[in-house]
Amino acid sequence: MAEKITRTELAALVDQGEVTLVEALGERYFDKEHLPGAIRVDYDRLDHQASERLPDKEAAIVVYCSNIQCQNSEIAANKLAALGYENVRRYVEGKADWIQAGLPVESGVRAQA
């Protein structure tokens, strides 16, 4: 199981540009708003997408989804760990928590799966 990361820890990593953010939600949710610099993956297709989308298995990766009830980030993080990714964490509270804290988001299409 992937370690959890707090909003404060994640915000610091985002500010420093030291993390790859991975949103495990559908395309329309990603297009509406996502954390700065995030990429989108389909958690149920991650076995096929991971090597292309996330080539560095040692990179710091944080997976998130919508909120604490959403299980997509846990599924995606566990799949990444099983695929040999060494530094995967989960932002369990997700995008809703980030937005509620007034932190910046982006909208529109970015690198997607």
Steps between C-alpha positions, in 0.01 A plus 500: 500500500628845406584750772272796549606861454343804662384810316779703664768254393358479149473877460868533592600238242285668233657838580848347468411314179612175657200277436303343219130540569269235362123546496306174494167645385313513173584741222214745561596541867862555405410754230282694744780537756810319615798564723778704339704299251304179551462230241196275475496122493228244477557295813344197331740527202811591695679176420512615137557872562761508775819443303415772248345752736731445797835378365706568816424233758704687763320835462287642780141433395184606679170354388171667589133488408197700606469456877548267793213274386648448154706180468654568157822640646549197723446263208739697277767535770490128577530415130798732463669342801437154355657618173820592684454873564700573813378838625120507469280677753128575520333830569197337658296817554530575130407784277205613714730563797754685284232729357333556836837619634508763224802354325544553126360269234527485124231424249491373147685227323852404598683174447233236533480129458 
